[in-house]
Amino acid sequence: MKSAVETLSPTRAKLTVEVPFEELKPSLDAAYQKIAKQINVPGFRRGKVPPQVIDRQVGRGVVLDEAVNEVLPKAYVEALQENNLTPLAQPEIEVTKFEDNESLEFTAEVDIKPEIELPAYDGLEASVDDLAVTDEDVATQVDALRERFGTLIDVERPAQDGDFVVIDLVATKDGETVEGAEIAGFSYKVGNGGMIDGLDEVLVGTAAGEDKTFTTQLVSGDLVGQDVEVAVKVTQVQEQELPELDDEFAQEASEFDTLDELRADVRERLTRGKRLEQAAAARDAVLEALLEKVEIPLPESMVTEELNARRANLEQQLQFAGMTLEKYLEDEKQTQEEFEADLERRVRDAVAAQFLLDEIADKEEMGVDQGELTQHMIRRAQQSGQDPQEFVNHMFEHNHVPELVQEIRRGKALQLLVEGATVKDAAGNVIELKNLQADGSIGEPADETAVETADEVADEAEAAEETEAPAEA
């Protein structure tokens, strides 16, 4: 077999492949055997029909087509290997020449992994914001804990912002009740938002036993974006009474004896969470610093695929939250054009980062052992709320394991970058990253296997964005 490659662009190549007819012989034999098992010819047992009889019965052309269909994928893969090309998508294959007893010629156009000239990546420098936990941050967390131990008391006055009300609600369109838009005895905190536009404004000033009607638009269902009439009746108004902030509250709400100890623990928890967020920011800043040093051509098909995937994921999340894209953009104070531009920028950076980290992992000859793969799959299963065994089975059955292995290698490459970088906060202090633990504390790991990858630390940072209050005693 002979092959030649033509570079169409830094991310796309065209292979021209020639397979001599004698190299098709094994595929021809296999084609005859396959067809022999599929046809019935009087005087011959199934599977024992001679080739010349098959030629007369079904035609030589059918056999040749079968042989070509078998040999094409093998020849294509062999041509890729001969020319050291890494495909990124399915190829566009065209048979340009083939006749009986003559060589097979075909072309294959495919997106390929671009060649990257790695810049020096040891000793990168980056900066992040200062780690700051204010008294206000601590007070907010303590107040949230107080609300968990608050009691609701009925009041004989109109509802105010922050009150809890028990309501009956029904939405109608042209006099007909909207399916799924009718509730009774529902407890709702006035001012919480996220339920029906206009509800909070109507509830403020409404007393128990009163009815109100207003017009709004639904954000989900068959009538999304259409005006509906909403009738709401308040059956109960309750005021939340919070416990006093003292040592007795600390003992009731936590394992601490004093309020000062509780506040100190909240501050430490917030500090660890902020440290994880700072580590995630450092990871991004280091990677961005390296990306600025290199030009990486990107295959547009890969960018488009990732853009579509992220749009679909956002739409699914918004639908689940009962929010339209228009409302989301309004809350984010973005226009559609700004949203699309920002999304494309982030996608291009993400794709470029993948190529860059893959190249570093290859250069450093980073491998993945079975223990690392198993741990990674369990963590992914936990993040997605799936049963670990079912997740593992799915990954193997659908051949996703190579993708997971590549994720781990990228994580190791990123960890190498971060640990070799100098990251400072706005005040000029060097940020400790190498020995950052999963809970946000700083310590010496027992061994190398105890050190999490940069991606794992980033996952912990996302979980720590809203630090939980101390557990009840």
Disulfide bonds with the S-S distance in Angstrom:
none
